[in-house]
Amino acid sequence: MQFAIATYLNIRNPETAASFLEDALDFKIAYKAGYGWWAENGAVTIILQESTTDNATIEVQCTHIEKDSACLLQRPDVQALTDIQQNQNRVEQQLICDCGILLRLSKVLNEDEMGELLPLPSSLPWDNKTDEITRRILRIAPLSFREKARERVTQRAEYIAVESGSLMVQEAHAMQAFVDITLDFQHQTLFDAMQQESIDASTYMQNPASC
Amino acid sequence: MLNILQRGIKLCQICWATRRIRKANTEKTHQAAQRALSELLASSRGLPMKVGQFLAGMDDTTPYAKLTNSVEPWALEDIEPILKKSWQQPLQFILKNIEESCAAASLGQVHRAFLDDKQCVAVKVQYPDIATAIDAEITLAGLMPAGGPVKTWAFDLDSYKKTLRDTLHNELNYLHEMKQQLTFHSTVNVEGLHVPRVFPVLCRSNVLVQEWVNGVRLSEATTWPLPAKLYIARTLMQTMFQSLFQFGLIHGDPHPGNLLFQYHDTKPQTILLDFGCMVSIEKTRRLALLKLILYCRGECHTILLDTFVELGFHAEKLALIEDKLPLLAQLLFQPFTEAKPFNPATWNLSASVADLLGDQRWWFRSAAPADLFLIIRIFQGLVTQLETFDVQLPWWPILTQAVSENNIEEARIWQPGSTPIHDIPDCKGSAEKLHIHIQLKDKKPIHITLPAKQALELENIMPEHIHQHIRDADIDLKKLRSQLLQQGLEPQTLIDIKQAAFHYHLYLA
């Protein structure tokens, strides 16, 4: 889990809240005379300030929101205020703790989780069908490399298009671009992805399986 | 004489307006001053208007655009006698009809006319007093393409003046323009480019007759759909690359008034006008330029110093920054090396060169041949056109389509001659750099750094006007050199001349 927070939180019972943060969210707790309870997790520091009302929200950014939510809800002092809900490009859930802290769990969705095929950063017009196929084939690239792959295949395809005298990117340009930018050991995956799109991959590359 | 005096007064007004622009504090004042200067330049015709067109560049929306769009033309009744005298015939013997002009240019104006029922022509007529006016203005204003540090340090202003004067004089001869247009028409063959046909029998030194072509201006063409804009951009790029690398005759006046566009479904036409300012590049220089591009693309090897020298650079001066040439070449030819569509908006060449060379960039500029600014202006024009159209295309494939494979191959195997560099004797010492600090009254100080051993070459690298100050200060450069050779290049002040108007400080550190 990663934590994003504000520094001062107003709470009726800082000591109980501090104990919850230590136990549930792995904060290190310290009491500093003149300041009150300090909760630190290395990256951030929260100062729990005694107040007549509870006004303490902590946003918790999760990698696996379902798992983190289930883990927190196993505790007797945590209840769900809302279900896990999708809000635009993120999913969220609010949990309330007996100590008065409101936990807002959230997770930003990636393009695969959102079922989206992001647009190509193109400079030239693309044939519609080629554009769609290219965006689908790009899903074979791991998420962490996807953006770079999208940029490179677009630039390469446009370069090949202009090189061949065209000012519009067609299927042949895009497929050749995929072959050019893909490392040899990933050619089999690319070959299969092209075949899956009903493209005769052998036009652009030798079937790695036959090598 | 009266003409010279009148134009002198006008130039003073222009200088004053230019000063106002420089000093304007707010954008509103700046624009108002620009408009005022634009009006003044437009009313002057000739060289000031040419300068205004230069200021307008390729931007069709600046206040200066008025100069490239339309200024108040002369009435037809004033033009008719000029045509009659040039053709030695009454107008009705040649033209069926001629209209009032709607397009005035810097050196002349254009009238639409009909030779018969079908053939519509553009008759360009030169203003009668323009040749004298241009000479007067060059004498009066000494309008130069650069000032500041470049002017102060070793800059060959005379050759710049000569280049400017020659270019303008060529523009004044419409028969020369006719020949250039005919040559361009018959040699440059680019898809989407249209060069209007000229009618040689009707052309005179002050009259040019060519086919009338309709079209819209650049600012309107930029609103067309992306495929049309890309097509135009490719046409513009291929036109420049082919005319430069293949034929060595480039259209040197890339302002918006010289371009028209027609929208024909998928293949828009680009019409190139005004062939008065053409730039000729001899074969060796073309090969050197192409060689540099190939080198930067990693497609061949060359000795950069020698190749730049073949381009016209001053060998001795360039040798001082020889170690920077590989990176510098990469910056200069970046659009040709990128394996992707090139985005001109992100190309900040001046800043990159300044980062690389620092104050030595003035040294690089002073080493450049005088006519290089004409070529740079053409490249700048193309980059601005692409930026205005907001399109990105890869440059290298477009160059290879425009230029024959033979040409590229010739450049690949061509080798520059080796440059004899005056050998500076070896001299030991702990000083690493020669620092030249120049402070002129009311100007920003200039600081140039050179290798320490250049201190032995002060006589050769100092501009003549500084020599005079050194003589006045009783400094003997020969003696100074002997001392350095004897005692070594140790940190010390070599020359320090301080007067009310200037301060020259040369020291080793």
Interface residues (C-beta under 8 A of the other chain):
Chain A: S123 L124 P125 Q155 R156 E158 Y159 V162 E163 G165 L167 M168
Chain B: L226 P227 L230 Y231 R234 A339 K340 P341 N343 V391 Q392 L393 P394 P397 I398 T400 Q401
